[in-house]
């Protein structure tokens, strides 16, 4: 049986519960961080992180800061930005910056599973899906 993948959820504690419920249903080890600084430290200590789910805004920065930490420390990890309010402009900004996708609240179990599994999947399959 394959090892469970590791995800890092970067979000203030009071905002995590709904997403944690959905992530617990997946075969995923979930680590948590409350802000950019904690996320950077976790990424330094845990090279096995394959996907990072981050809130749009954080107490000490934003999703852009988390994406920069991932780029500097974990080039193979994918970043998914979580937000309550999303529009085409934000989605375009997130993708152009190098994040994997945008996940919009209220979080739906099937959508969380689809995005997290795709982010943790083989890069070649993601490239093929994007080209279709």
N, C-alpha and C positions, 0 to 999 in steps of 0.2 A: 504494500500500500504506500502511496506517495506521501511525503512529508507535507503537512499543512503549510500553506503560504503565510507570510507575515505581512500584516497591514499596520500602518501607523495612522491613527486618527488624531488630527491636530484641531482641537476645538475646546473652548472653555467647558469645564465639567458640567455646568448647568444646561448645556445645549446638546450633550452627547447621547442621552438615553435612547431616543428613538432610533438613531443610527446604530448604536450598539446592539439593540435587539435584532435588527436585520443582519448585521455582521456576524452575530453569534450563530445564526442559522447556516452560515457558510463554513466550509472546512478551512478556516482562517484563524491564525493566532493574531489577536488584536492588541496592539500596544497603544497607549494614549499619551498625549502631551497637551498642555493647556495653552501654549503660546509658541512663538517662533523659536525662542531660546531653548525651551525644552525639546522642541522638535529637532533642532540642530544637534543637541546633545544625544538624543536617542538615535539619530541617524549615524552619528560617530560611533556609538557603542554597538549598534545592531546592523551589521552589513547584510543581514538576511531580509531586510524590509524590501518588499517588491512593489507595494502600492502605498501611496500617502493620500489620505483623504483630509482635506483642510478646509476650514471655514473661510469664507470670503474675507472677513475682517477678524483680526486677533488683537488681544490686549497690547502686544508690542510690535504689531506690523500687519501684514496682509498675506494673502495667498502668494503674491509675487515674491515675498521674502522667503516663504517656505519653498517655492519652486527654485529660487536661487540656491538655497541650502542643498536641495536635492541634486541640483546640477553640479555643485561643488563636491558633494560627498558621496552620492549614490547614483551615478549616471544611469544605472539600469532600472531604477525605480520610476514608476509612473505616478503622476500627480492628478488627483481628481478634486476639483473645487466644488464645495458645497455652499449653497446659498438659498435664501428664501425668495429673493427677487432675481429673475433672470430675463434677459432679452437677447435678441440676436447679436447686438453689439458686444455685450459681455461675453457671450459664447465665443464669438470670433476673437476677441481679445485673449481669452483664456487659451484657445487652441493656437493662435499665432505666437503666444509666449512660450509654447512648448508643453503645456499641460495636456493630459490625456482626454479629459472630458469635464463636463459640468453636471452636477447632480443637484436637482432642485427639490426643495421641501414643498409639501410634506413628502418625506421619503417613502417610496413604495417598495415593498420587499422584492418584487420581481425586477424593478429597475436597478436597485442597489446590487442585486445578484448579477444582473447582466453586465453592468459597468465594471464591477470589481473583478468578475471572471475574465472579461475581455482585457482588462488592464494587467492581469496576472498571467495571461496566456502568452503563447509564443509570439515573438515580434513578427515573424513572417506571416502568421495568420492575420494579425492586425493590419499589416501593410496590404495584404490581399483584400481584406474587407474594406479598407479605406479607398482602394482603387476601384472597387465595384460601383 
